[in-house]
Amino acid sequence: MAEGIGIIGAGVAGLHLALYLQQHDIPVIVYSDQATQQMASGRIRNTVAHHHTTVAREQALGVDHWEIGQYGYFCHHHALGSPGPGIPPLRFPGDFEAPSRGIDYRVYLPRLALDYQERGGDFRVGPVTGADVPALAGRHELIVVATGKAGLAGMFPLRADKMPYDKPMRRLCGGLYHGVAYSAPKGVTMSIAPGHGELLEIPMFSAEGFVTALLFENVPGGATEILADAQYGDDPKAFENLVLDILRAHHPAVFERADPAEFRLTGPDDLVQGALTPTVRQDYVQLADGRWAIAIGDAHTVVDPVIGQGANVASYEAWELGTLITEDPVFDERFCRKAAARRANRVEATVDWTNLMIGLPPAPHLLRLLGAMSASRPVADEFTNNFNYPERQWDILATPERTDAFLARHGMG
Amino acid sequence: MAEGIGIIGAGVAGLHLALYLQQHDIPVIVYSDQATQQMASGRIRNTVAHHHTTVAREQALGVDHWEIGQYGYFCHHHALGSPGPGIPPLRFPGDFEAPSRGIDYRVYLPRLALDYQERGGDFRVGPVTGADVPALAGRHELIVVATGKAGLAGMFPLRADKMPYDKPMRRLCGGLYHGVAYSAPKGVTMSIAPGHGELLEIPMFSAEGFVTALLFENVPGGATEILADAQYGDDPKAFENLVLDILRAHHPAVFERADPAEFRLTGPDDLVQGALTPTVRQDYVQLADGRWAIAIGDAHTVVDPVIGQGANVASYEAWELGTLITEDPVFDERFCRKAAARRANRVEATVDWTNLMIGLPPAPHLLRLLGAMSASRPVADEFTNNFNYPERQWDILATPERTDAFLARHGMG
């Protein structure tokens, strides 16, 4: 007998969906490759923050455990390095309408997994691979794949039409650090070193308390790429000094708040280095027994972390799927088509916007918008708040003409 | 210099959009082939009623001129003739959550056209054909084609994937009559004569006051088809007697309320006979100068009137397009794609549901649903109220399995 919804994966997508369904009395089982206590340890998973649209979902799910005034942040500080002689560097802020919040996923995910279990949720721990999916499908009315691990994303064919890159555009070095004072007002600093890449500096709460995430997005061949290869374990102090040197040379807006005497990685597991090729996969597939599987989160899209949208879009996909399940619990192709259609605008905008941000050389209309942000606080605020609404950001950035129309609305035609 | 939005057509789609844009201070010009006073005369245009979702739009637009308690109706009365020996006829009602309303379009449209003009709207009268569209496009940022007249719909290619029929499935005879007492509670009667077709009896307000619309949907080759060919002008009394005879023989639930002494067509122009092949067209096209034209209402879809959805979906398309124009006034392909995507679920459901209702022979799961409605008031109420929400109706009727799931939710598994 089929038992409601089977969710494979216990990341933000899987847990938000599980909590939503549980809240609506819809039978659900979560299949996780890690027990709750394992989720609390190991290497840092990402350096992502949740924007207010995601925080609002957490509030609705009753998992808003971190008081937003204390744990949240309120703005973006932009720091654009000089792209060439005679062009000055720029610094300007942009405000959110409501705060965002960065919580280390080794704190966040186990807390939500516990919430789900304490409310009676069925949480099963063990490896799941693609080979296990047919058996799981026989036990459930619908399978939701909410992880890209164990090759599970491969069930869903790639969508070449939404994949402009066949290789990573940035090589990453993300870590948690002590010794960087928060900006005032407390915010994320987005520092751009033309030709070399970006730095995202994010106020983050981890098991160590309040720390600072530094995510270096390094252009291959650029002066900061060395960070993606440097081995912390070989010589921690040398690694930290390298990071400080790169901050000083390329990201001075953050370096100014670093105290070299206190600056250090918070621990050997608190560093992630690598690179990813952005992928988009088909929304759903039919399984051999006629049932359907839907992809959410990393199983559906993997975006570069440069604008921190991955977790937010994963939560969004979970929420949209959850609402559709409550509205129309008949799990056929019509259901899957509706699930795909209702999320398409925001998800595709997230992908397209992120891919624009990592394009090389930067698109002229993106540079024009950044310049306008430096001259107009309302423009900067709207761009910043649109981190909550990627489809609105893409309305502004999809074409040069759209950027022009947006600036004209702000009197900058 | 481009002047906002150009709307070709002053039917419900064109006027609802024009009023919406006017209300939001967006420049708009309506191009109508009829002056306001001409819209008040001539042959009856249809026998459609507006369901509450449409009435709510009229309220928001400030054109809710006909007090709903007096002019509205509250339910559907279903009368199913016996399909064969030993199977009894069935009668059962279904309630709306909020009233619907039928107003003769020769009263309705000129009133709304006047509202628009009295509020300062630019309303230009004259013929417009496809040949005029390029010149109009040069004067506007976006062209909206809101009429199928003058071959304008032909700008938009047909969508064969949504057109199961290559010929009309019913031959129509719709007219306004005196001499039929309203049902109690006041409602529409949907009478089905198996093998011969349907009758929709609709309380309608016309220039004559409260009258009754009778829309005969006649199956080609059936016993009532003669109504589609009978010539009222040759012998009005003979025509009316024929209608009475057919009511008596095939639609007794309505005949019971007809007073033969008073029964008559309200006037020679108050009759429309014909047939139509349901069409769906592409949502938008690019014009030679690079601008875009979007189809709404009849230019986009023409459905059989059997469930009276045409005007309601036209209003819905106007509303959805209006909201998108206020949200994202950049009229490029992205805009058109979004316009198409946001209306697709309801519009396609309207088309698919209507086409199911006129299918021959009737689909077994549709008959199963009608049978369940006769046995369960909640089922009948939900089907009835879903005339406001075609996408929900299609959730119930898209497949036999969906009908089964719906009935199971009502304890009729």
Interface residues (C-beta under 8 A of the other chain):
Chain A: D328 P329 V330 D332 R334 K338 A341 A344 N345 W394 D395 A398 T399 E401 R402 A405
Chain B: D328 P329 V330 D332 R334 K338 A341 A344 N345 W394 D395 A398 T399 E401 R402 A405
